[in-house]
Amino acid sequence: MNPPCTPSFPRASLVVAFAALAAAFSLPAQTAPAASAAAAARQEDAIQLSAFSVKADETRGYAPSETLTGSRVATKIIDLPYTVNVMTSEFFEDFAIFELSDNVVQIGGFTGLDVGGGFNLRGFSSTSQLRDGFFRLGRYGSSNVDRMEIIKGSNAAIYGRTSPGGMLNMISKSPKSRESQRLLLNYGDEGTQRVTLESTGPVLSTSLGKTNYVLTGSHYQKEFDMEYARNRNQEYYLALGHTFPDGSNLQVSLEYFLQMRHAPNSAAPLITDLKGTASNLDDEAIGYAKNLAGYNAFGPVSQLDRGNTGINAFYDKKLSSVWSTRLGANRYWARRWDFNQNTGWGAFNINPAPAANGTVPAITTARGATPNTTRIIEDGGGFQGDLLAHYRTNGNKLEHRTLVTVDINDYYRWDPSLNYAGPTNPDLIAWNAVRTVTLDRNTLAPAGPVAYWPKPLDPTIGVKTRHQKRRTTVFGGLLRHQTSFLDGRLLTFAGARYDDVRFRDRDFIGFTAPAGYVTGAMVDKKVDFLKPNAGFNYKVTPSFRVYASYSESYFVSQNDNAAAHFDPTFKSEVADGWDYGFKGTLFNERLNYTVSGFYATRENVSVTDNVETPLGSGNFVLVTRREGNQLVRGYEIDVTWRINDTYYAGGSWGHVYSIYTDFGSAFPAAIGRRVNGISPQNGSLYLKYAPPSGPLKNFSANIGVSYVASTPTEAPNAGDTYATVGGQRVVTRSTNQWRLRVPSFNVWSLGLHYRLPQMGGMDHRVSLNVNNLLDRDYLRVNRLIGEKRAIYFSYSINRAARR
């Protein structure tokens, strides 16, 4: 097989990085001469925190009290007039979450996280994310992520284009002034092996300021409980942070990620019951072949690789007692390369009508006829300039924050894709003779050995199926003003964001709809948006607040191409939404809670209309238009509780009602049906035990359960057959495929951790984790087989300079 297209990153650099990290363990740890000096150092670090820095909070369990994502400046989460959820690296480690993927369902209203950039939030799907505030198409490793912040609703438009449900921001680890090194080893079921090295601390201190660093490297491998399937990650990260004598800060980071997936899992295929009759009027879609999802459909010659190399730089400075600024720049190179990923299990029928001689046909599933390869080469970058004014007026009675931003984002994509060969190729003829698999009537598993596609890609005989070049450039800015009244009890904000978006696309194969496109010609289209936002947060009592906000947003889909932009009726999706609820604390601020409601509408969704052409002719044709609408409403509850110094608890719950209010006049019956892939309820509970003293002070334990409700999996018109009668679209028959759902599931996870007595100046920690404790057998929302019970053993060596 040809080598994958991966981000360029010199292998020598990887060797040097690991060598430097290993060498850090052999150096003597620096220690402060006295506790007073350490305290002074900590005080100095606190003083240098800018308006754009989030301070650590070590007394709240898994729940930080501040966020940068929520408003682009450091803000207490309780002060925001909308919801922001945060998951920390401590939570990921305690629960043995090695990959940030669709296993992350603990936050209410949030599911479907994908390393390729997708996720579902509050009833809407997104195809892109943020990394440290910059546009990103996923491709990240957990070893260098400090926390995952989710800003919910259209309020995420402060960053520009966003899903109406909100936006996900992966926050990278930052250099620390206290030296420490760590080696973490994980080993467990399904061939799981992971080694992670992390080192941080000071580099130098001169009259020009102080420089700190953080360096991480991780290799991860998992062999699924399935023949041929394997996943391998390589993750490297280096960040240098420098604090100048005037208190300003510069941080530069370099990140490399490569995921190599060999023969990935295949989704459970659709089953249709033919009821033993020759008529199709009683055919019924009844579910999915979960057993078959446990078998590999692709075989040994199958691959899906993703990679990313990125560079970030941030500089912040307090210009005066009023003015602060933050400048950021980003550059990335991303790649995706796959082969033979389109030959998964095909939908099949059961209970077919007997043949004329009385024999009953076999039950078979056919895989894809022509293996293909998709190569997606992406690069881009951006710039962010934030200027913050923090001042008081009216005799210091009113406190103001005015934020002005300038944002530039550029994204380029080239995606040549090939079929293996033309239909008369001998390899394809041989494949089509064996690609259909006979299934056992009782188990719906393969009745015999499965034949697989045997050959690697040969580009010299490949047939192009897609060849496009796309560029999206966004110039935008935000003006946002916040004022606190009534001695800080009432916090209000209002603002607006303007974005100018330019699309430049070429299609080198061409298309016929819309008509008139010249193959290879440049499509140049501009759209612009002005989106307001406003809200308030009112402190009714010191421990109880009510809030509400309104915001509008726009979204640029990664699926929009030259054909979409060539259409003169093209419109980008837009949305508006309300957030409202209350936040508060109990028990001396040990328990923090948020109860929120939301209501949002999405417009300009691509749908199919039944159009009379020309008017009065009685001739109707189906036309794709951006006239569809989607409605979402729901509520969420989030709680964190530091019961005492030993016990911590928390939970999150989301209820989402997501429907199409206009799915196009071609499919009128779909109106009011649930949006596929959106879980109507999900959430989690956790409890952590970590005594600070006593005989078990070195022991900690955590247990958690996550829940995902029964989720619709099919488009709202799936299985319906329509006819145009008197100008109206009528359902003539239906298999009710649109009704199908994957069943609900809950997964329990347990972690036990013990820190051994210090030996040789190093701390040692051993952990035992059991994920899917009750060994639930389930399908995920994407119809992939859920992970079975897995036991993981972890061992870490930690060395840190004494305070």
N, C-alpha and C positions, 0 to 999 in steps of 0.2 A: 504494500500500500504506500502511496506517496506520502511524504511527510506533511504534517498539517501546516497550514499558514499560521504561524504564531508570532506574537510581538517580538521584535528584535531586541535582544538583551544579551550582551556578551556573556558566555558561560564562564569566562575567566572572572568576571565580576561576581558571579554567584559563588565561586570558590573562595574568592577573597572575602566576601561577606560572611560566609560561614566560618572561615578561619579567624576573622576578626572577632566574631561572636564567641567562638570557643576560647580564644586567647583571653577574653575578658574574665573568664573563670580562673585563670591562672595568675591574675594580677592581685596584689594585696588590696583589700577594701579600705577606702579612706574613711576615717572616723573623725567626728568632731571632737575637739579637746575637752569640751564640757557641755553639760546640758544647756547652759545659758546661751552658748554659741549656737547650738541647734535651734533653740527657741528664736534667737535673733534671725537666723537664716529663714525660718518659717515665716516670721513676721515680714521679712524683706520680700519673700515670694508673694505674700498676700498683698503687700502694698503695690507690687508691680502689676497686679492683675488689672487689665484694662476693661473698658466697657464691652469689649468683644471677647472676653475670656470667661469661661464657666469654671467656678471653683469647685473643688472636690468636696463631697460631704460623706464622711465615713460612718455616720450614725443613723442612716436611714435604710439599712438593708440594701435591697436591690433598687431603691427608688431615689434617684437624684432629685434635688429640689429646684435646680436651675436648668435652663435650656438656652441654646444659641439659635437653634433652628426656628423656634416659635416666632421670633421677631427680628432676627438678624443681629440682635444685640443680646448680651447676657440678661436674662429676665427670669424672675421666679415664676415657676409654672403656675402657682396659685394666683398670680396677678394677671394672667392672660385671659382675654374674653372668649376663649375657645379652648379646645382640648389638644394637648400634646402628650403623647406617651413615650416613655423611654425604657429601653431594655439595655442592661449593662453587660459588659464582658464577664463580670463576676457571675451573673445569672447563667450565661452561656456555659461557663466552665463548671459551675456547680451541678448543672443538669446535663453535662456531657453533650452539648450541642456543638458538634464539630463543623457543621456546614450550616450556613444561614440560607435555608431554602424553604420548601413548602411544609417542613416540619415546625416552622415558627407560626403557630396559630394561637399563642397565648393572649394576644391583645384583642379585645372585643372589636369586631368589625373589620379585622385585618386577616386575610388568608392569601394563599396562592403565591407566596414569595418565590421568585425564580432567579437563579443566578444569571439568566439572560437579560434581566431588567424588568420583568413583569411583577405585578402584585395586584390584589383586589383590596379595595378600601372603601368602606361605607357604600357598598353597592355598585361601585364603578371600577373598571379595570384600567390599568396603566401599563405602558410599555417602556417607561424610563424611570430612573431614580436620581438621587443626588448622592455625591460623595464629597463631604466637606463643603456642601453648598453649591457644588458644580454639577452640571448635567452629566449623567453617567448611565450606560447601558448595562448595569449590573457588573458581573465579573469581579468578584471580590472574595477574599478569604477571611475567615473569622479570626485568624491569629493576630491581625493588625487593626481590628475594629475595636475601639474603646466602648462605643455605645451606638445603639440604633435609635434614632429619634423619628417620631411620626407626628407630623402636623396634620390635623384632620380638617377636612372641608376645603372650600375654595380659598380659605385664608392662606393656603400655601402659595397663592399667586404672588406673594411678595418676592418670590424667586423667578417669576415669569410663567412660562407655560407649565400647567399642572393638571393632573386628573381632578375632576370635581370632587372626588372623595378625599383628596389630600395628597401628601407627598412623603416619601421615605428618604431620610438622610443618614447615610453611614458616616459616623464620625471616627476619624483615624486616631490612633494613639499619639500622644504628645511626649516630647522629651521631659525628663524629670531632673531636678537639681540634686536629688539624693541618689547615689550610686547603688545599683542592684543588678544582679544577673539571675537568670532562671532557665532551667532545663526542664521541660515537661514531656513525659512519655505516656502515650495512651495505647492500650492494646485490648482487643476484645473480639466479639462475635462478628461473623460475616467478613472475616479477614481484615478487620479494622486495625490499622497501625498508623500512629501519628507521632511525630517528634517535632517539638517546637522549642526554639531558642529565643530568648529575649534578653537584651542588655540595655541599660539606660544609665545616665549619670552625666557628670560634668566632663567637658573636653578641655577647656582652658578658661582662665580668668585673667584678663589684662585690663589695662587702663581704657581699652575700647569696649569693655563689657564682658559678660559671661556667656559661654556657649555650652549647651547641653545637647545630648543626643539620645535617640532610641533606635535600636536595630533589632529587627525580628526576622526569623526565618522559620518556615514550617513545611514539612512534607507530610502528606496525608494520603492514605490508601484505604479503599473499602472494596471488598469483593462481595457482591450481593448474593443472597441465597438463590442463585440462578446461574446456570451454565454460561460461561463466556463473559458475563457482566463484570465490569471493574471500573472504579472511579479513582483517579489520582490527581491530587492538587499539589502545585508548587507555589509557595507564597513567600515573598521577600519584601521587606519594607525598611527604609532608612529615613529618619527625619533629624534635622539639625535645627535647634532653636537658639537664637542669640538675643540677649537682652542688652541694649545699649545703656550707657551711663544716664541718658535722659529718660529712661524708663520705657522707651519704645522697644518693640519686639519684632523679630524677623524669624520666620520658620519656613524651611524648604524641605520638601519630602519627595522621595522617589519610591514608587511602588511597582512591583511586578507580580503578575498572577497568571497561572496557566492551569487549566483543568483539562484533563484527558479522560474522556469517557469511552470505554470500549463496550460495544454491544449494549447500549442502554436499555432499560426496561421498556416494554411495550404496553400500551393501555389495553384494558379489558374491552373486547369488541362487543358490539350491539347484538342482541339476540331477538329475532322476530319469529313469533309462533304462527305458522301457516294453518293451524287447526285441522290439518289433514284433508283440506279441501282444495280443489283447483281454483276456486274463486279467490280474488284478492280483496274482496269486500270485508272479510272477517279477519284479515291479517292483523296481528297485534304485536307491537314492540313490548317485550316483557322484562327486559333488564340487560345485564352485562355478564359475560363469562369470566367471573373472577378467577376460577381455576386456571383458565388459559393465560391470564395475566401473569401467572407464576412461571410460565415457560418463556424462554428467549425466542423471539421471532426473527431476530436479525442474524445471529450466528457470529462466527469468528471474524468475518471481514465486514466490520461495521464500526463506525467511529463518530464521535461528536466532541470536538475540541473547541474551547473558548479561551481567549487570552487577552490580557490588557497590560500595557505599560503606561504609567502616568507620572507626571511631575506637577507638584503644587508648590506655590510660594505665597505666603501671607505676611503682610507688614502692618502693624498697628501702632499708633502713636497718639498720645494725649497732647494736643497742640496747645491747649490753655485750660483754664478752669472750666471753660464752656465747651470747647471744640475737641472732638476726637475723630480720628479717621482710621479706616482699615482698607487696605488694598490687597487684592488677591488675583493670582493668575494661575491658569491651568492648561496643561497640554497632555493629550493622551493618544495612544495608538491601540486600537482594539481589533481583534480578529475572531472569526468563527469559521471552522472548517468541518464539514461532515461528509460522510459517504454511507450509502445504503441505510438511511434512516427513514425511508418511505416504504418499507416493506413489512410493516407491522401486521398484526392479525386483522383480517377484514371482517366486517359484519357478516353474520350467517343466519340461516333459517333452521328451525326445528319443526318437526311434525309435518313434513311435506306430504302432499297427496301421493298415494300409491301409483305406481306405473300401471300401464294397461295389463301387464301380466301379473299384477298383484304384488310385485316386489316394492319395498320402500326404499327410496333413494338414500344414499349415505349422507351424513351431516358433514359438511366440509367448510373450511374457511380458506379464502384465497388471499395471499399476500400481494404486495405491489408488483406490477408486471415489469417495471423498468427501474432498477436502482439508479439513484442520481446522487449528485454531489452539490452542495450549496457552499459557496465561498463568499463570505461577507468581510470586506476589508473596510474598516472605519477609522477615522481619525478626526480630531477636532481640538477645541480648547475654548477658553473664555477668559474674561476679565471682569472683576468686580471692584467697584470703588464706592465705599460707604463713608458718608460724612455725617457725624452725629453732633447735635448741639444739645447740651443738657444745662438748663438754666431755670431760674425762679423769677417770678414777677409778683406784683401786688403785695409788696412788703414781705416777700418770701412765703406768701400763703399759697401760691400756685406753683407747682413744679411742672416743667415742660421738657419733653424730649422731641426733637425734630430730626428725622432721618431722611437723608437724600442719597439715593444710590444711582449708579450708572452700571449697566450690565451689558456685556457683549458675549455672545455665544455663537460658535461656528461648528457645524457638524457636516462631515463628508462621508459618503458611503458609495462603495463600488461592489456590486454583487453578481459577478458572473456565475451562472449555474449551468450544469451539464447533466443530461441523461447519459447513462453508460455508453449507449450506442444507438444506432437506428434500429427499427423493429425487425429487420431481416438479419441482424447480427447472429451468428451461430450460438454465442453464449446466451443471448436473450431467448432464443428458441429453446435451448436446453433448459433454461431456468423456468420458462413458462410451462414446461412439461412436469415440473416437480414443485412449483410454488404453492399449489393447493394441497392442504393438509386435511386428511380424514380424521374426524373426532369421534371419541367414544360416546355413545348415545347417553350413557348414564352420568359420566363425570365431565363431559365436554372437554376433556384433555386429549392431546394427540394420541391416536390409537396405535401409532407405531413410530419408528425413528423419523425425525424431522430433517429434511434436506435444507441446506443453506446455500446462499449465494457464495460462490467459491473464489471469485477473482477480484483483485484490487482495481482501482480506477486506472484507465488508460486514456489520458487526455487527448491522445492523437486520434481516437475514434469517437470521442464524445460529441454529443449533439447539444448545442446551446438551447436552453429553455428560458433563460433570463439573462439580460445583460444591460444593466442600468448604472448610471452615475447620478448621484443626488447630492445636493448641498443645501443646507438650511442655515441661514445666518439671521441672528436676532440682535437688534439694538434696542435697548430698553432702559427704563429707569423708574424709580419709585419715590414718591414724596409721601411721607407719613408723619403725622403729628400726634403726640400724646400729651395729655394734660391731666394732672391729678388735682381734684378739688376737695373741699371739706376736710382739710388736714390729712389728705391722702386717702380718704375713705372712698372717693369716687374717682375711678381711673377711666378716662375716655380716650378714644383714638379715632382718627379719620385720615384717609389718604387715597391715593389713586396711583395706578401703575399704567405706563404707556409702553407698548412694544411695537416695533416695526419688524415684520418677519418677511424675509425674502427667500423664495424657493427657486433653485436653478437645477433643472433635471434634464437628462438625456436618456432615451430608450433606443438601444442599438438593434433591437429586434423589431420594435414597432408595435402598434396596436391599431385597431379599426374603430374602436368606440372610446371617446368621441371621434367622429370622422374628421379628416383633414390633416392629421399629423404626418409630418415628413420624418421618416426613420432617421434617428441620430440628431435631429434638430434640437436646439436648446429651448426649453420651456422656462420662461422667466416670469414669475408671478410674485406680487407683493400684497400683503394684507397688514393691517394695523389694528391695534386694540387699545382702548382706554377703559380700564377696569377699576371701579371704586371699591373701597372697603371702609367699614366703620363699626364701632362697637363700644361697649362699656363693661366695667367690672366694679360692682358696688359692694363695699364692705358694710353689711347690715350690722354685724357685731364683729368684734375682733376675730372670731372664729367661724364666721359664716358670710359667704359672698354670693351674690347673684350676678349673672353675666348674660350678655347677648351680643351677637355680631352678625353683620351682613357683608357678604363679599361676592365678587364676580371673578370669573377666571376664563381662560381659553386653553385649548389643548391642541398640540400638534402631534398627530399620530405618526408613528414610525412606519405605518403601512401605506401612507399616502405616497404616491409615486408620480411619474411624469403624466400618466393618463389622468390621474385625479386632478393635477394642477393644470392640465391643458383644458379641462372642462370649464367653459366660461361661467358655469353656475357654481363653481367650487366655493365652499365656505368651510372654514375651520370650526371645529366644535367649540361651543361656548357653554358656560354654566353660571348659575347663581345659586346661592344657598344661605340659609340661616342656621346659626348655632345658638343654643340657649341652654341655661341650666344653672346649677349652683355648685359651689365648692366650699369646703370647710374642713375644720379640724376638730378633734375631740381628744379628751384625756391628755391635756397639756401638750397638744400638737403631736402626740404620738400616733394618732390615727388621722390620716388624710384621705379625703374622698372627693370625687367629682361625679355628679350625676348630670348627664348632658342629653339634649335632644337635638335633632337636626332634620332639616328639610331642604332638598336640593333638586333642581331640574337641569337636565342636560339637553341641549338643542343642536341641530344640524347633524344628527346621526345619519349615516348612510343607510338608506332603505330603498325598497323597490315599490314604485307606484304603477298603477294600471292606468295608462293614459290613452285617451281617444285621439287618434291621429289619422287625418286631420279632424278637427271638431265637427261633429254632426255626421261623420262618415260611418259610424258604427264599427269601425276598425280599431281594436285596442291592442296596444303593445306594452311590454313591461320595460320600464325605464328606471335606472338607478338615480336617485336624487338624495341630496343632503337636507331632508325635511323631517327626519324622525326625531322623536322626543323620548326621554326617559325620566321617570320620577323616582326619587328615593326619599324615604323618611325612616326614622328609627330613633333609638335611644341607646345610651351606653352608661355603664357604671364602672368606675375604677376606684379601688381602695388599696391603701398600703397602711399597715399597722405594726408599729414597734410595740408589741405587747408589754415587754420589759426589756432589760438588757440581755436576755437570753433568747427570747422568742420573737420572730418576725413573721408576719403573714401578709398576704396580699391577694388580690384577685381582679379580674377584668371580665366584663360581659358586654356583648353587643347584640342588638336586635336590629336587623336590616330588612326593610320592605322595599324591594327594587323591582319595578315593572316598566314595560314599554307603554307609553300613552299614545304613541304613534309609531307603528312599525311598517308603515307604508300601505297604500290602498290596495296593493296586490295581495296582502295577507291580513285582512281585517280581523280574523279570529285571534290573531296573536296579541291584539291590544288587551292589556290588563294581565297578561301572563308574566310569570316571573322571569327575570333575566338569568340566563344560564351561567353557571360557574360561580354564582354569588351565594354564599352560605347565609341563610336567614338568621341563624344564631351561632355564635361561637364565644369561647372565653376560657378562663382558667382560674385555678386557685392554687396557692402554694403556702407552705409553712417551712420556716427555717429555724433550726435549733443550734445556737452557737453560744454556749456559756462563757462569759469573760473570765471566770475564776472557778476555783474548786477542782475536784479530782478529774472532771471532764472538760477542763478549760481548753484542751488541745483537740477536742472532738467536736465535730459539727455534722449536722444531718439536714437534709432538705427533701421534701416530698411535694409533688405537684400533680395535678390532673388537668388536662386540656380536653375541651369538648368542641366538636363540630357537628352541627345539626344536619339532618338529611337535606341534600343540596341538589337543585335542578341542574342537569348536565347537558341538556339539549336546547337548541335554538327554539324560540317560541312558535315557529311554524314547522318544526321538524315532524315529518310523518303525515302532514296534511296535503291532500291533492285538491287543487283548485280548478275551477272552470269559470269562464266569464259568461254570465247569463243576463241578458238585458242590460249590459254595461256594468253589472255588479259581479264581484268576485265571490264565489260560493264554494264551500268545502264539499266535495262530492264523496270523499271517503277519507279515512284517517287511521293510521296505525297507533295513534296516540303516543308517538315517540316523544313529543314535547313534554309529556307528563313524567318522563323518567327522572329518577334521582338516584344518587348514591346514598346508602343508608347512613344514619348518624353514627358517630363513633366517639369514644372517650379513651384517652391513653394516660396511664399513670406512670410516673417516673420517680425514682428514688436515688438519692445520693448520700453516701456515708464517707466522711473525710476525717483523717487523723493526722495531726502535726506531731512528728516525733521530736523528742528532746534535741536541742541543737547539738550538732556534732561538727567539730572542726570549723566553727564559725559559720556553719550553714544550717538552714532549716530544711527539713525533709517532710514531705506530705504524701500520704498514700490515700487513694480514693477508690471506692467501689460504686459504680453506677449501674442501675438496672432500668433501662428504658423499655416502655411498653411492659410494665411489670406484670400485668395480668394476661399477657400474650394475646391481645385482641387481634382478631382476623378481620381486616377491613380494607375497603378501597378508599383512596384519597379522592378529593374532588376532581382531579384530572384523570381519574379512573386507573391510575397506577396502583399496584398492590402496595398496601401499607407495610411498614417495617415490622418484622416479628420481634419478639422479646430479644433484647440484646444486653449482654453483660459486658461492662468495660472496666478495666483496671487502669489506674493512673498513678504515676509516681513523679513527683517534682522535687527538684533541688533548687533552693532559693538562697541567695546570699545578698545581703544588703548592708550598707554602711550604717553604723549605729548613729542614732540621732544625738 
